[in-house]
Amino acid sequence: MSQGKTVVSGIRPTGKLHLGNYLGAVQNFIQMQHSHNCYFFIADYHSLTTHPNPADLHQSVKQVLAEYLACGLDPEKSTLYIQSDLPQTAELYLLLNMHAYMGELERVSSFKEKARTQPNNINAGLLTYPVLMAADILIHAADLVPVGKDQEQHLEMARTFGNRFNRIYQTNLFPEPQAFNYGKELIKIPGLQGGGKMSKSDGENNVINLIDSPEEIRKKLSRAVTDSGPQVPNSEVSTGVQNLFDLMHLVSQSSTLEHFKQAYADCSIRYGDLKKQLAEDLIIYLSPIREKITAILEDDAYLSKIAQMGKDKAAESADKTITAARSAIGIQRFY
Ligand code: TYM
């Protein structure tokens, strides 16, 4: 049904990939690569809004590429590339910016959130972040974009910018990209610190990285936020504990989750046991990936070869789109 559709998605190189990135995005990438025309990239431009240290950024780009491969992305099946290797994306971003308005950009939730949390660094890149993301998606004329729930509004913006371009320049260059997940809905993986989603912005203890060692996973789980325990049978579950149940649902046997839910309902639960069990199940779940990441990261020649191959493949598709976009706008050589 969706056979042969074009798929685009990316991840910012902000360090190591975590379980939220894996379950919200990468797991879908791996499945989609078998039946779709896929482009998966490392969004290094997007990570510049927070002014990373250049050496860290350089290392993180390699890290994400190694992690993509370790998770099972096959460079023969999907095109894996680095965002800054495609100047066509930057050009499309410039063109789209001419029809992106202050008012709509200022209303984007992620912008408002960043403006609140980093009041000293509300830069123009942050404001136009959704335009760059639209350029990433539209440069390959994507139909589907596998992402977590937190990216839903950005996808809406990508559709707005694509449709607007089509309308103004009377073209049908850009299809309407849809956010995608193999499950019924886009997902949000919870973190360990009792808040909303798993994200590094709430500290390292909030996330389980794919490359975390068993000791790190046990330590993080031991610090996970819970509560003082149920006092009466069938009492309401607090967010922190519900988050642990949700993670257990994803990585443990269903009988294990049932056991702890029952223990919660009859007030016999010991959170220490819940955390230990979840830590062990996470360790088992992630160990095949962890071992592969370490091996791939050591192979610089292999990583370089993949990045070069991806760059060349991605450029073919991006060239077609940017040539058509330029010509629709009236930027054509007359000499
Ligand atoms: P980023 O780097 O924050 O996250 C990468 C992907 O991981 C998903 N994700 C989650 N999913 C579920 N639960 C979580 N706790 C969780 N945390 C992260 C994100 O939804 C995302 O799919 N702007 C994007 C990167 C980007 C992009 C694009 C994505 C740039 N251009 C074009 C798609 C298409 C971002 O910052 O994702």
Residues whose N, C-alpha, C, O or C-beta is under 5 A from the ligand:
A	BS01	TYM	V8 S9 G10 I11 R12 G20 N21 G24 A25 A43 H46 M133 D136 I137 P146 V147 G148 K149 D150 Q151 I187 K188 I189 K197 M198
